[in-house]
Amino acid sequence: MTGKLNGSLRMKMTILFGLIVLIGCLVLFFVSENQAGRALEAEAKEAMLKVAKQVAATQDSRNQMRIYTVESLANRNVIRGIQGDREATLEEKMKALSDEVKRAESQGFKRFGIADKNGEIIYHDGSKANIADRDYFKAALGGKTFVSTSIVSKVDNSVVFIYATPIYHYATNEIIGVLTGTVDGAKFSELVGSITYARTGYAFAVDSTGKTIAHKDAERVTGQENIIELAKSNQSLSPLAGVISKMANGEEGIATYTFQGQKRIIAYAPIMTAGWAIAVTAPSAEVLERATGLRQSVLLVSSLIILVALVLTFIMAKTITAPLVLAVDHLGLIAGGDFTRPVPEVFLRRKDEIGKLVHAIDKLQANLRPLLSSLREDAKTLSGNSETLSATSEEIASSSGEVANAIQQVASGASDQAGHLQEILDLVKNITISLEKVYTELGRVKANSEETSKLANTGKKELDSLIVSIKGAREAFKVVVERLDVLKGSVSQVGEILDVINGIADQTNLLALNAAIEAARAGEAGRGFAVVADEVRKLAEQSRMSSDKIRALLNNITSETEEVVATSEEVSGQVTSQLENVEHTVKAFDNILDSVTAITPMIEATYREVDGTVKAKDAVLDRVQSISSVAEETSASAQEISASAEELSASTQEIAGNAQQILEVAKQLEEQVERFKV
């Protein structure tokens, strides 16, 4: 029984806690993977948007410088038509353009040109063309500085961007032509193409119509690719076309789309000075690749947690089941009637609830031992007295029969009365002595019966006190569980505080990243600020790592607290089981008390009968003496004595029957008490 209980309970606890830890680790794994994926995706989207905005801002700055260059050049007197105090010649204008090309070459300009109102343009190198159909020419002729989309130059068929601004007459301030600056579009594509993200992510730019104006694949630029137009005939391009439509409208944002069966993330930002937009796109799978390492780490940590939890649970189960097994075995001995074996001292020294349980068992055994010893002695006394009563009753019955025979003889022969009167007196005296003995013994039996009843009531009260103690221990277990629930709530509050710390760390990291970008934009002057921003970012990451470690510790505390709560509930169940066992013992005492209570009325009835008989013996003596003094009344007195003898015989038979019943009950009580070893 011990091995079965030990093995089953320990194995159940190990399996139960193992399943709890396994479920917790699986939940942790899936939640961590999900949260990590979301966090990485959000971080990637934010980073991609920052890159897109940074490139857009950079290109805006370049466009502003180029616009300033062409506007400054168009405002020169020589370009507006005056040189000193005379009209400027075409050669002087071309020379000014040539000189400016050398200075503006660093900005990407490769030629300047002047066009008249008819669109006839002459470049600084002497080449000519007609640009009357170009949008940038029409816009500049209308008085607006304009940056064109990517176009194929009519001069050398290269992809270029045109910066056009009106030329005002020096005297009338009327528009007399358009000044254009040509920038090589290949360099813009190289700039955009150099931007990467993850392993295969890249950037591209479109104009206000959705046409691709910069891409790492130059053919898409030279081929004037327009995804919006292509999507009209190719439905697979519709998701991307929807994003590019937003880009063409000057919007900023982040989106996901499917391209060639691959889910991708795209972040886009407008280039306000030209009506263009730049986008950074990358496959979602590459963005989430970093989650693979986290997934493996979580699996490894979860496996270690499960292993450690199983080992600790097995060890803890052993420490719990050992004293419980002892308690079960000891209660089995008590249930079998053996009160001689003491509880081991090592378990009595325990200060926990199991120690209290063992102490309660020890106290129960100590309280029942003297009670059972006293009950055994009382049972033996009752049995002995019952035997004496039975023997005395038989003697009385025998004597009553002899009296009846003698009276019959007196009645049948008056002549023999005188000779037998002395014998009758002697017999009556013997009866008197026997009745007095029976009376005395019945008094003792009655007293012992009352004492036995008192002892049984005392034992019941002791067991009732034990029930109250066990119920108090069960209530104490409930208080422990409630306090553990409060501890679990406090741990949850600490977890919420850690969430706030993580939020602060994330914001700090974001601010540090923005500072690094600003420092990079500032160039050499912002290098020191970039170092500080990097340190701040590291501190933010360290703060987040520390809070994650604390969260892991809190998770362990929560798991251990739940294990302790489950253990407490298990012990509480054992206490309830022991309470039921004690209640069964109380019922057994009630049965004993009922048996004693049943004996008592019988003894009292017998006592009353014997008491009546004792009182009747005086009458018998009087009658016998009357027979001796009044011979003439012998016949009548003999009849009366015969009747009295018959009554006496019936009474003694009844006493004998009651005595035999008392003897049987006493024997049964003695047999039951003998089962207990004290």
C-alpha positions as CSV (number, residue, x, y, z in Angstrom):
1,M,0.0,0.0,0.0
2,T,2.8,2.4,0.9
3,G,4.6,1.9,-2.4
4,K,1.4,2.2,-4.4
5,L,0.4,5.4,-2.6
6,N,3.9,6.8,-2.8
7,G,4.3,6.0,-6.5
8,S,0.8,7.1,-7.6
9,L,0.8,10.4,-5.8
10,R,4.3,11.3,-6.7
11,M,3.8,10.3,-10.4
12,K,0.5,12.2,-10.5
13,M,2.1,15.3,-9.1
14,T,5.0,15.0,-11.5
15,I,2.7,14.5,-14.5
16,L,0.4,17.3,-13.4
17,F,3.1,19.9,-12.9
18,G,4.9,18.7,-16.0
19,L,1.8,19.3,-18.1
20,I,1.2,22.7,-16.5
21,V,4.8,23.7,-17.2
22,L,4.6,22.3,-20.7
23,I,1.4,24.1,-21.5
24,G,2.9,27.3,-20.1
25,C,6.0,26.9,-22.2
26,L,4.0,26.2,-25.3
27,V,1.8,29.3,-24.7
28,L,5.0,31.3,-24.0
29,F,6.6,30.0,-27.2
30,F,3.6,30.8,-29.4
31,V,3.0,34.2,-27.8
32,S,6.7,35.1,-27.9
33,E,6.9,34.1,-31.6
34,N,3.8,36.0,-32.4
35,Q,4.8,39.1,-30.5
36,A,8.4,38.9,-31.8
37,G,7.1,38.7,-35.3
38,R,4.8,41.6,-34.8
39,A,7.5,43.6,-33.1
40,L,10.1,42.8,-35.8
41,E,7.6,43.7,-38.5
42,A,6.6,46.9,-36.8
43,E,10.3,47.8,-36.3
44,A,11.1,46.9,-39.9
45,K,8.2,49.1,-41.2
46,E,9.3,52.0,-39.0
47,A,12.9,51.6,-40.1
48,M,11.9,51.3,-43.8
49,L,9.7,54.4,-43.5
50,K,12.6,56.3,-41.9
51,V,14.9,55.3,-44.7
52,A,12.3,56.4,-47.3
53,K,11.8,59.7,-45.5
54,Q,15.5,60.3,-45.2
55,V,16.1,59.6,-48.9
56,A,13.2,61.8,-49.8
57,A,14.5,64.6,-47.5
58,T,18.0,64.2,-49.1
59,Q,16.5,64.4,-52.6
60,D,14.4,67.4,-51.6
61,S,17.5,69.2,-50.4
62,R,19.3,68.4,-53.7
63,N,16.3,69.6,-55.7
64,Q,16.2,72.8,-53.7
65,M,19.9,73.5,-54.4
66,R,19.4,72.7,-58.1
67,I,16.3,75.0,-58.3
68,Y,18.3,77.7,-56.5
69,T,21.1,77.2,-59.0
70,V,18.9,77.5,-62.1
71,E,16.9,80.4,-60.7
72,S,20.1,82.3,-59.7
73,L,21.5,81.7,-63.2
74,A,18.3,82.8,-64.9
75,N,18.4,86.1,-62.8
76,R,21.8,87.0,-64.0
77,N,21.9,90.2,-66.2
78,V,23.6,88.5,-69.0
79,I,21.0,85.8,-69.2
80,R,18.2,88.4,-68.9
81,G,19.7,90.3,-72.0
82,I,22.1,93.0,-70.7
83,Q,25.8,93.1,-70.5
84,G,27.0,96.3,-68.9
85,D,25.1,99.0,-70.7
86,R,24.3,97.1,-73.8
87,E,22.4,94.0,-75.0
88,A,24.1,90.8,-74.2
89,T,25.0,88.6,-77.2
90,L,24.2,84.9,-77.6
91,E,27.9,84.1,-77.2
92,E,28.1,85.9,-73.9
93,K,25.1,84.0,-72.7
94,M,26.6,80.6,-73.8
95,K,29.8,81.5,-72.0
96,A,27.9,82.2,-68.8
97,L,26.2,78.8,-69.2
98,S,29.5,77.0,-69.8
99,D,31.1,78.6,-66.8
100,E,28.1,77.6,-64.6
101,V,28.3,73.9,-65.8
102,K,31.8,73.7,-64.4
103,R,30.6,75.1,-61.1
104,A,27.4,73.1,-60.9
105,E,28.9,69.8,-62.0
106,S,29.1,68.7,-58.4
107,Q,25.3,69.0,-58.2
108,G,24.8,66.6,-61.1
109,F,24.2,69.2,-63.8
110,K,25.7,68.2,-67.2
111,R,24.4,71.0,-69.3
112,F,22.4,74.2,-69.4
113,G,20.3,75.7,-72.2
114,I,18.3,78.7,-73.1
115,A,15.0,78.4,-75.1
116,D,13.0,81.1,-76.7
117,K,9.2,81.3,-76.5
118,N,8.9,79.0,-79.5
119,G,10.8,76.2,-77.7
120,E,14.0,76.5,-79.7
121,I,16.7,75.7,-77.3
122,I,20.5,76.2,-77.6
123,Y,22.7,74.4,-75.1
124,H,26.0,75.7,-73.8
125,D,27.9,73.2,-76.0
126,G,26.1,74.6,-79.1
127,S,23.7,71.7,-79.6
128,K,20.1,72.6,-80.4
129,A,16.6,71.1,-80.1
130,N,13.0,72.0,-79.9
131,I,11.3,71.5,-76.5
132,A,8.0,73.2,-77.3
133,D,6.1,70.0,-76.5
134,R,7.7,69.4,-73.1
135,D,5.7,69.9,-69.9
136,Y,8.6,71.6,-68.1
137,F,8.9,74.2,-70.9
138,K,5.2,75.0,-70.8
139,A,5.3,75.3,-67.0
140,A,8.3,77.5,-67.0
141,L,6.9,79.7,-69.8
142,G,3.9,80.2,-67.6
143,G,6.2,81.7,-64.9
144,K,6.8,78.6,-62.7
145,T,10.0,76.8,-61.9
146,F,9.5,73.2,-62.7
147,V,11.3,69.9,-62.1
148,S,10.4,67.3,-64.8
149,T,9.9,63.6,-64.5
150,S,12.5,61.3,-66.1
151,I,12.7,61.9,-69.8
152,V,14.7,60.7,-72.7
153,S,16.8,63.5,-74.0
154,K,16.3,64.5,-77.6
155,V,20.0,65.4,-77.8
156,D,21.7,62.1,-76.7
157,N,18.7,59.8,-75.8
158,S,19.9,59.6,-72.2
159,V,17.6,59.6,-69.2
160,V,17.7,63.0,-67.6
161,F,15.8,65.3,-65.3
162,I,15.2,68.9,-66.4
163,Y,15.1,71.8,-64.0
164,A,13.4,74.7,-65.9
165,T,12.7,78.3,-64.8
166,P,11.5,81.4,-66.7
167,I,13.9,84.1,-68.0
168,Y,12.6,87.7,-67.4
169,H,13.6,90.6,-69.6
170,Y,15.9,92.9,-67.7
171,A,13.9,96.0,-68.7
172,T,10.2,95.0,-69.1
173,N,10.4,92.0,-66.7
174,E,8.4,90.0,-69.2
175,I,9.1,86.3,-69.8
176,I,11.4,86.1,-72.9
177,G,12.4,82.5,-72.6
178,V,13.2,79.5,-70.4
179,L,16.5,78.4,-68.8
180,T,16.9,74.6,-68.4
181,G,19.4,72.6,-66.4
182,T,19.9,69.0,-67.3
183,V,20.7,66.4,-64.6
184,D,21.9,62.9,-65.4
185,G,19.0,60.6,-64.3
186,A,21.4,57.6,-64.1
187,K,23.0,59.1,-61.0
188,F,19.6,59.3,-59.2
189,S,19.0,55.6,-60.1
190,E,22.4,54.8,-58.7
191,L,21.6,56.6,-55.5
192,V,18.2,54.9,-55.2
193,G,19.7,51.5,-56.2
194,S,22.3,51.7,-53.5
195,I,19.6,51.6,-50.9
196,T,19.0,48.1,-49.6
197,Y,17.1,46.5,-46.8
198,A,17.5,43.0,-45.4
199,R,19.0,40.7,-48.0
200,T,17.0,41.5,-51.2
201,G,15.1,44.7,-50.2
202,Y,15.6,47.7,-52.5
203,A,14.3,51.2,-53.2
204,F,12.7,52.8,-56.2
205,A,11.1,56.2,-57.1
206,V,8.1,57.2,-59.2
207,D,6.7,60.5,-60.5
208,S,3.3,62.0,-60.1
209,T,1.9,59.7,-62.8
210,G,3.3,56.5,-61.3
211,K,6.1,56.2,-63.8
212,T,9.3,54.6,-62.5
213,I,12.0,57.3,-62.5
214,A,14.7,55.6,-60.5
215,H,15.3,51.9,-59.9
216,K,18.3,49.5,-59.5
217,D,17.1,47.9,-62.8
218,A,17.9,50.7,-65.3
219,E,15.8,49.1,-68.0
220,R,12.6,49.9,-66.0
221,V,13.6,53.6,-66.1
222,T,14.7,53.7,-69.7
223,G,11.6,51.7,-70.6
224,Q,9.4,54.3,-68.9
225,E,7.7,51.6,-66.8
226,N,4.3,52.6,-65.2
227,I,2.9,50.0,-62.9
228,I,-0.5,51.8,-62.7
229,E,-0.9,51.5,-66.4
230,L,0.4,47.9,-66.5
231,A,-2.0,46.9,-63.8
232,K,-4.9,47.6,-66.1
233,S,-4.0,44.6,-68.2
234,N,-2.3,42.6,-65.5
235,Q,-4.4,42.0,-62.4
236,S,-1.5,40.6,-60.4
237,L,0.0,44.1,-60.3
238,S,-3.1,45.6,-58.8
239,P,-1.9,45.5,-55.1
240,L,1.3,47.2,-56.0
241,A,-0.5,49.7,-58.3
242,G,-2.7,50.7,-55.4
243,V,0.3,51.6,-53.3
244,I,2.0,53.5,-56.2
245,S,-1.2,55.4,-56.7
246,K,-0.9,56.7,-53.2
247,M,2.7,57.5,-53.8
248,A,1.8,59.5,-56.9
249,N,-0.7,61.5,-54.9
250,G,2.0,62.6,-52.5
251,E,1.0,60.4,-49.6
252,E,3.3,58.9,-46.9
253,G,2.8,55.5,-45.3
254,I,3.5,51.8,-44.9
255,A,1.7,48.9,-46.7
256,T,1.9,45.3,-47.6
257,Y,1.3,43.7,-51.0
258,T,1.9,40.5,-52.9
259,F,4.2,40.6,-55.9
260,Q,5.0,37.5,-57.9
261,G,3.6,35.3,-55.1
262,Q,5.7,36.9,-52.5
263,K,4.4,38.9,-49.6
264,R,6.3,42.2,-49.3
265,I,6.4,45.3,-47.1
266,I,6.7,48.7,-48.6
267,A,7.3,52.1,-47.0
268,Y,7.0,55.3,-49.0
269,A,7.5,59.1,-48.7
270,P,6.9,62.0,-51.0
271,I,9.7,64.2,-52.6
272,M,7.7,67.5,-52.3
273,T,9.9,69.7,-54.5
274,A,9.3,67.6,-57.6
275,G,6.1,65.7,-57.0
276,W,8.0,62.5,-56.9
277,A,7.9,59.7,-54.3
278,I,10.5,57.2,-53.1
279,A,9.7,53.7,-51.7
280,V,11.6,51.0,-49.9
281,T,10.4,47.4,-50.3
282,A,11.5,44.1,-48.9
283,P,10.1,40.5,-48.5
284,S,8.2,39.9,-45.2
285,A,10.0,36.6,-44.8
286,E,13.4,38.3,-44.7
287,V,12.2,41.0,-42.3
288,L,11.1,38.2,-39.9
289,E,14.3,36.1,-40.3
290,R,15.6,37.4,-37.0
291,A,12.6,35.8,-35.2
292,T,14.1,32.3,-36.1
293,G,16.9,32.8,-33.6
294,L,14.4,33.9,-30.9
295,R,12.3,30.9,-31.7
296,Q,15.2,28.5,-31.2
297,S,16.2,30.3,-27.9
298,V,12.6,30.1,-26.6
299,L,12.5,26.4,-27.5
300,L,15.8,25.7,-25.7
301,V,14.8,27.7,-22.6
302,S,11.3,26.1,-22.5
303,S,12.9,22.6,-22.7
304,L,15.3,23.5,-19.9
305,I,12.4,24.9,-17.8
306,I,10.3,21.7,-18.4
307,L,13.2,19.5,-17.4
308,V,14.0,21.5,-14.3
309,A,10.3,21.6,-13.3
310,L,10.0,17.8,-13.7
311,V,13.1,17.2,-11.5
312,L,12.0,19.7,-8.9
313,T,8.4,18.4,-8.9
314,F,9.7,14.8,-8.5
315,I,11.9,15.9,-5.5
316,M,9.2,18.0,-4.0
317,A,6.6,15.2,-4.4
318,K,8.9,12.9,-2.5
319,T,9.2,15.3,0.4
320,I,5.4,15.6,0.5
321,T,4.4,12.0,0.0
322,A,6.9,10.5,2.5
323,P,5.1,11.9,5.6
324,L,1.7,11.4,4.0
325,V,2.6,7.7,3.4
326,L,3.6,7.5,7.1
327,A,0.4,9.1,8.2
328,V,-1.7,6.7,6.0
329,D,0.3,3.6,7.3
330,H,0.0,4.8,10.9
331,L,-3.8,5.4,10.6
332,G,-4.0,2.0,9.1
333,L,-2.4,0.5,12.2
334,I,-4.8,2.6,14.4
335,A,-7.8,1.4,12.2
336,G,-6.5,-2.2,12.8
337,G,-6.5,-1.6,16.6
338,D,-2.8,-1.2,17.1
339,F,-2.1,1.8,19.3
340,T,1.4,0.6,20.5
341,R,3.6,1.9,17.6
342,P,4.8,5.6,18.1
343,V,4.9,8.2,15.4
344,P,8.6,8.7,14.2
345,E,10.2,11.8,15.9
346,V,11.6,13.1,12.6
347,F,8.1,13.9,11.3
348,L,6.9,15.3,14.6
349,R,9.7,18.0,14.3
350,R,8.2,19.3,11.1
351,K,6.7,22.8,11.4
352,D,4.6,22.8,8.3
353,E,1.0,21.6,7.8
354,I,2.1,18.0,7.3
355,G,3.8,18.3,10.7
356,K,0.6,19.5,12.2
357,L,-1.2,16.5,10.6
358,V,1.3,14.1,12.1
359,H,1.0,15.9,15.5
360,A,-2.8,15.5,15.3
361,I,-2.4,11.7,14.6
362,D,0.0,11.4,17.5
363,K,-2.3,13.3,19.8
364,L,-5.2,11.1,18.7
365,Q,-3.3,8.0,19.5
366,A,-2.2,9.4,22.8
367,N,-5.8,10.3,23.8
368,L,-7.3,7.0,22.7
369,R,-4.7,4.7,24.3
370,P,-5.7,5.4,28.0
371,L,-9.4,5.5,27.0
372,L,-9.2,2.0,25.4
373,S,-7.1,0.7,28.3
374,S,-9.8,1.8,30.7
375,L,-12.6,0.5,28.5
376,R,-10.8,-2.9,28.3
377,E,-10.6,-3.1,32.1
378,D,-14.2,-2.1,32.5
379,A,-15.2,-4.7,29.9
380,K,-13.4,-7.4,31.8
381,T,-15.0,-6.2,35.1
382,L,-18.5,-6.2,33.4
383,S,-17.9,-9.7,32.0
384,G,-16.8,-11.0,35.4
385,N,-19.7,-9.5,37.2
386,S,-22.1,-10.8,34.5
387,E,-20.8,-14.3,35.1
388,T,-21.3,-13.9,38.8
389,L,-24.8,-12.6,38.3
390,S,-25.6,-15.5,36.0
391,A,-24.3,-18.1,38.5
392,T,-26.1,-16.4,41.3
393,S,-29.3,-16.3,39.3
394,E,-29.0,-20.0,38.6
395,E,-28.5,-20.7,42.3
396,I,-31.6,-18.6,43.0
397,A,-33.6,-20.4,40.4
398,S,-32.5,-23.8,41.8
399,S,-33.3,-22.7,45.4
400,S,-36.7,-21.4,44.2
401,G,-37.5,-24.8,42.8
402,E,-36.6,-26.5,46.0
403,V,-38.7,-24.0,48.0
404,A,-41.6,-24.8,45.7
405,N,-41.2,-28.5,46.2
406,A,-41.0,-28.1,49.9
407,I,-44.1,-26.0,50.1
408,Q,-45.9,-28.6,48.0
409,Q,-44.8,-31.2,50.4
410,V,-46.1,-29.1,53.3
411,A,-49.4,-28.6,51.5
412,S,-49.8,-32.3,50.8
413,G,-49.0,-33.5,54.2
414,A,-49.7,-31.3,57.3
415,S,-48.2,-34.0,59.4
416,D,-44.8,-33.3,58.0
417,Q,-45.0,-29.5,58.5
418,A,-43.4,-29.4,61.9
419,G,-40.4,-31.5,60.8
420,H,-39.8,-29.5,57.7
421,L,-40.3,-26.0,59.1
422,Q,-36.7,-25.8,60.2
423,E,-35.6,-26.8,56.8
424,I,-37.8,-24.2,55.2
425,L,-36.4,-21.5,57.5
426,D,-32.8,-22.6,56.6
427,L,-33.7,-22.5,52.9
428,V,-35.2,-19.1,53.2
429,K,-32.1,-17.8,55.0
430,N,-30.0,-19.2,52.2
431,I,-32.2,-17.5,49.7
432,T,-31.8,-14.3,51.6
433,I,-28.1,-14.5,51.6
434,S,-28.1,-15.3,47.8
435,L,-30.4,-12.4,47.1
436,E,-28.2,-10.0,49.1
437,K,-25.2,-11.2,47.1
438,V,-27.1,-10.8,43.8
439,Y,-28.3,-7.3,45.0
440,T,-24.7,-6.3,45.8
441,E,-23.3,-7.6,42.5
442,L,-26.0,-5.9,40.5
443,G,-25.1,-2.6,42.3
444,R,-21.5,-3.0,41.2
445,V,-22.6,-3.9,37.6
446,K,-24.8,-0.8,37.5
447,A,-21.9,1.4,38.7
448,N,-19.5,-0.1,36.2
449,S,-22.0,0.4,33.4
450,E,-22.5,4.1,34.3
451,E,-18.7,4.5,34.5
452,T,-18.3,2.9,31.1
453,S,-21.0,5.2,29.7
454,K,-19.1,8.2,31.1
455,L,-15.8,7.0,29.5
456,A,-17.4,6.5,26.2
457,N,-18.9,10.0,26.3
458,T,-15.4,11.4,27.2
459,G,-13.9,9.6,24.2
460,K,-16.5,11.1,21.9
461,K,-15.8,14.6,23.3
462,E,-12.1,14.1,22.6
463,L,-12.8,13.0,19.1
464,D,-15.1,16.0,18.6
465,S,-12.2,18.3,19.8
466,L,-9.9,16.5,17.2
467,I,-12.5,17.3,14.5
468,V,-12.4,20.9,15.5
469,S,-8.6,21.0,15.3
470,I,-8.6,19.3,11.9
471,K,-11.2,21.8,10.6
472,G,-9.0,24.7,12.0
473,A,-6.0,23.2,10.0
474,R,-8.1,23.2,6.9
475,E,-9.1,26.8,7.4
476,A,-5.4,27.7,7.8
477,F,-4.7,26.0,4.4
478,K,-7.4,28.3,2.9
479,V,-5.7,31.4,4.3
480,V,-2.3,30.2,2.8
481,V,-3.9,29.8,-0.6
482,E,-5.5,33.3,-0.4
483,R,-2.2,34.9,0.5
484,L,-0.5,33.1,-2.4
485,D,-3.2,34.5,-4.7
486,V,-2.3,38.0,-3.3
487,L,1.3,37.3,-4.1
488,K,0.4,36.3,-7.6
489,G,-1.5,39.5,-8.1
490,S,1.5,41.5,-6.9
491,V,3.7,39.7,-9.4
492,S,1.3,40.7,-12.1
493,Q,1.5,44.3,-11.1
494,V,5.3,44.1,-11.3
495,G,4.9,42.7,-14.8
496,E,2.8,45.8,-15.8
497,I,5.5,48.0,-14.4
498,L,8.0,46.2,-16.6
499,D,5.8,46.8,-19.6
500,V,6.0,50.6,-18.9
501,I,9.8,50.2,-18.6
502,N,9.9,48.4,-21.9
503,G,7.8,51.2,-23.5
504,I,10.3,53.8,-22.2
505,A,13.2,51.8,-23.5
506,D,11.6,51.5,-26.9
507,Q,10.9,55.2,-27.0
508,T,14.5,55.9,-26.0
509,N,15.8,53.6,-28.6
510,L,13.6,55.3,-31.2
511,L,14.8,58.8,-30.1
512,A,18.4,57.6,-30.3
513,L,17.8,56.3,-33.8
514,N,16.3,59.6,-34.9
515,A,19.3,61.4,-33.3
516,A,21.7,59.1,-35.2
517,I,20.0,60.0,-38.5
518,E,20.1,63.7,-37.7
519,A,23.8,63.3,-36.8
520,A,24.5,61.5,-40.0
521,R,22.7,64.3,-41.9
522,A,24.9,66.8,-40.1
523,G,28.0,65.0,-41.3
524,E,31.3,65.6,-39.5
525,A,29.8,68.1,-37.1
526,G,27.3,65.6,-35.8
527,R,29.8,62.7,-35.3
528,G,30.0,63.3,-31.5
529,F,26.3,63.6,-31.2
530,A,26.0,60.3,-33.1
531,V,28.3,58.6,-30.6
532,V,26.2,59.8,-27.7
533,A,23.0,58.7,-29.5
534,D,24.5,55.3,-30.0
535,E,25.3,55.0,-26.3
536,V,21.8,56.1,-25.4
537,R,20.5,53.4,-27.8
538,K,22.7,50.8,-26.1
539,L,21.5,51.8,-22.7
540,A,17.9,51.6,-23.9
541,E,18.6,48.1,-25.2
542,Q,20.3,47.1,-22.0
543,S,17.2,48.4,-20.0
544,R,14.9,46.3,-22.2
545,M,17.1,43.2,-21.8
546,S,17.2,43.7,-18.0
547,S,13.4,44.1,-17.9
548,D,13.1,40.9,-20.0
549,K,15.3,39.0,-17.5
550,I,13.2,40.4,-14.6
551,R,10.0,39.3,-16.5
552,A,11.5,35.8,-16.9
553,L,12.2,35.6,-13.1
554,L,8.6,36.8,-12.4
555,N,7.3,34.1,-14.7
556,N,9.3,31.5,-12.7
557,I,7.9,33.0,-9.4
558,T,4.3,32.9,-10.8
559,S,4.8,29.2,-11.9
560,E,6.3,28.3,-8.5
561,T,3.5,30.1,-6.7
562,E,0.9,28.2,-8.7
563,E,2.7,25.0,-7.9
564,V,2.6,25.8,-4.1
565,V,-1.1,26.7,-4.4
566,A,-1.8,23.3,-6.1
567,T,0.3,21.5,-3.4
568,S,-1.6,23.3,-0.6
569,E,-4.9,22.3,-2.2
570,E,-3.7,18.7,-2.3
571,V,-2.7,18.8,1.4
572,S,-6.1,20.4,2.2
573,G,-7.7,17.5,0.4
574,Q,-5.7,15.1,2.5
575,V,-6.8,17.0,5.7
576,T,-10.4,16.6,4.6
577,S,-9.9,12.9,4.1
578,Q,-8.4,12.6,7.6
579,L,-11.4,14.5,9.0
580,E,-13.7,11.9,7.4
581,N,-11.7,9.1,9.0
582,V,-12.0,10.7,12.4
583,E,-15.7,11.2,11.9
584,H,-15.9,7.4,11.1
585,T,-14.1,6.8,14.4
586,V,-16.6,9.0,16.2
587,K,-19.4,6.9,14.7
588,A,-17.7,3.7,16.0
589,F,-17.6,5.3,19.5
590,D,-21.2,6.2,19.1
591,N,-21.9,2.5,18.4
592,I,-20.0,1.5,21.6
593,L,-21.9,4.2,23.6
594,D,-25.2,2.9,22.2
595,S,-24.2,-0.7,23.2
596,V,-23.3,0.5,26.8
597,T,-26.5,2.6,26.9
598,A,-28.5,-0.5,25.8
599,I,-27.0,-2.6,28.6
600,T,-27.7,0.0,31.3
601,P,-31.5,-0.2,31.2
602,M,-31.3,-4.0,31.4
603,I,-29.0,-3.9,34.4
604,E,-31.3,-1.3,36.1
605,A,-34.4,-3.5,35.4
606,T,-32.6,-6.5,36.9
607,Y,-31.5,-4.4,39.8
608,R,-35.1,-3.4,40.5
609,E,-36.3,-7.0,40.2
610,V,-33.6,-8.2,42.7
611,D,-34.4,-5.2,44.9
612,G,-38.1,-6.4,45.0
613,T,-37.1,-9.9,45.7
614,V,-34.8,-8.8,48.6
615,K,-37.7,-6.9,50.0
616,A,-40.0,-9.9,49.6
617,K,-37.7,-12.2,51.6
618,D,-38.8,-10.5,54.9
619,A,-42.4,-11.4,54.1
620,V,-41.3,-15.0,53.5
621,L,-39.5,-15.1,56.9
622,D,-42.6,-13.7,58.6
623,R,-44.7,-16.3,57.0
624,V,-42.4,-19.1,58.0
625,Q,-42.4,-17.8,61.6
626,S,-46.1,-17.6,61.5
627,I,-46.3,-21.2,60.5
628,S,-44.1,-22.2,63.5
629,S,-46.2,-20.1,65.9
630,V,-49.7,-20.9,64.5
631,A,-49.9,-24.5,63.6
632,E,-53.6,-24.4,62.9
633,E,-53.0,-22.0,60.0
634,T,-50.4,-24.3,58.4
635,S,-52.6,-25.3,55.5
636,A,-53.6,-21.8,54.6
637,S,-50.0,-20.5,55.1
638,A,-48.7,-23.3,53.0
639,Q,-50.9,-22.3,50.1
640,E,-49.7,-18.7,50.5
641,I,-46.1,-19.8,50.7
642,S,-46.6,-22.0,47.6
643,A,-47.9,-19.0,45.7
644,S,-45.0,-16.8,46.9
645,A,-42.6,-19.6,45.9
646,E,-44.0,-19.7,42.4
647,E,-43.6,-15.9,42.1
648,L,-40.1,-16.2,43.4
649,S,-39.3,-19.0,40.9
650,A,-40.6,-16.8,38.1
651,S,-38.6,-13.8,39.3
652,T,-35.4,-15.8,39.6
653,Q,-35.9,-17.3,36.1
654,E,-36.3,-13.7,34.8
655,I,-33.2,-12.6,36.7
656,A,-31.3,-15.6,35.3
657,G,-32.4,-14.7,31.7
658,N,-31.4,-11.1,32.2
659,A,-28.1,-12.1,33.7
660,Q,-27.4,-14.3,30.7
661,Q,-28.1,-11.4,28.3
662,I,-25.8,-9.1,30.3
663,L,-23.1,-11.8,30.2
664,E,-23.4,-12.2,26.4
665,V,-23.2,-8.4,25.9
666,A,-20.2,-8.2,28.2
667,K,-18.5,-10.9,26.3
668,Q,-19.1,-9.1,23.0
669,L,-17.8,-5.8,24.4
670,E,-14.7,-7.6,25.8
671,E,-14.0,-9.2,22.4
672,Q,-14.3,-5.8,20.6
673,V,-12.1,-4.1,23.1
674,E,-9.5,-6.9,22.9
675,R,-8.9,-6.0,19.2
676,F,-7.1,-2.8,20.3
677,K,-3.4,-3.0,21.3
678,V,-2.4,-0.3,23.8
